[in-house]
Amino acid sequence: MREILFRGKRADNGTWKYGSYVEQYGSKQIYLKDGMDEDGLDRYHVNPSTVGQYTGVTDRSGTKIFEGDILMCHN
């Protein structure tokens, strides 16, 4: 069973955030489980075009590969 994980770039500063993906009232957000708000979640508005789901595959150095990643192959 693969891990369900999403990634998206924050709309305000462009840093990557990882967690559960939620679209609420047309606002795309990444929710992280270890947060500090009233629901116990950190919420980040993300650029919708940057959201991708973890594929369940890692590269040879163990980095998780997400949908939309560009990969380079060496022969």
C-alpha positions in Angstrom: 0.0 0.0 0.0 1.5 3.3 -1.0 1.8 6.4 1.2 -0.8 9.1 0.4 1.2 12.4 0.3 0.9 15.6 -1.6 3.3 18.4 -2.3 2.7 22.0 -3.4 4.5 25.4 -3.5 3.3 28.0 -1.1 1.6 30.9 -2.8 3.2 33.5 -0.6 6.9 32.5 -0.6 7.4 29.6 -3.0 8.6 27.0 -0.5 7.5 23.4 -0.9 5.0 22.0 1.7 4.0 18.4 2.1 0.9 16.9 3.6 -2.8 16.2 2.8 -4.4 18.1 0.0 -7.7 19.9 0.5 -9.7 22.1 -1.8 -12.1 24.1 0.3 -14.4 26.8 -1.2 -12.2 27.1 -4.3 -9.0 27.7 -2.3 -6.4 25.0 -2.8 -4.5 24.2 0.4 -2.0 21.7 1.8 -2.8 20.6 5.3 -0.1 19.3 7.6 -0.9 17.0 10.5 1.6 18.5 13.0 0.2 22.0 13.3 -0.7 24.7 15.8 -4.1 26.2 14.7 -7.4 25.5 16.3 -7.8 22.3 14.4 -4.3 21.1 15.2 -3.3 21.6 11.6 -0.9 23.9 9.7 -2.6 25.2 6.6 -0.8 26.6 3.6 -2.3 28.2 0.4 -0.5 26.7 -2.5 -0.2 27.4 -6.2 -2.7 24.8 -7.8 -0.4 24.2 -10.8 2.4 22.9 -8.4 0.3 20.3 -6.5 1.4 16.7 -7.2 0.8 13.4 -5.4 3.6 11.1 -4.3 3.9 8.2 -6.8 5.2 5.7 -4.3 8.6 5.6 -6.1 11.9 7.0 -5.0 15.0 7.8 -7.0 18.3 6.0 -6.3 19.2 8.5 -3.5 15.8 7.9 -1.7 14.2 11.2 -2.8 10.4 10.8 -3.2 9.1 11.3 -6.8 5.9 13.3 -7.2 3.5 13.7 -10.2 4.9 16.4 -12.4 8.5 15.9 -11.5 11.0 16.0 -14.4 13.4 13.1 -14.3 16.8 12.6 -16.1 18.0 9.2 -17.2 21.6 8.4 -17.8 22.5 5.5 -20.0 
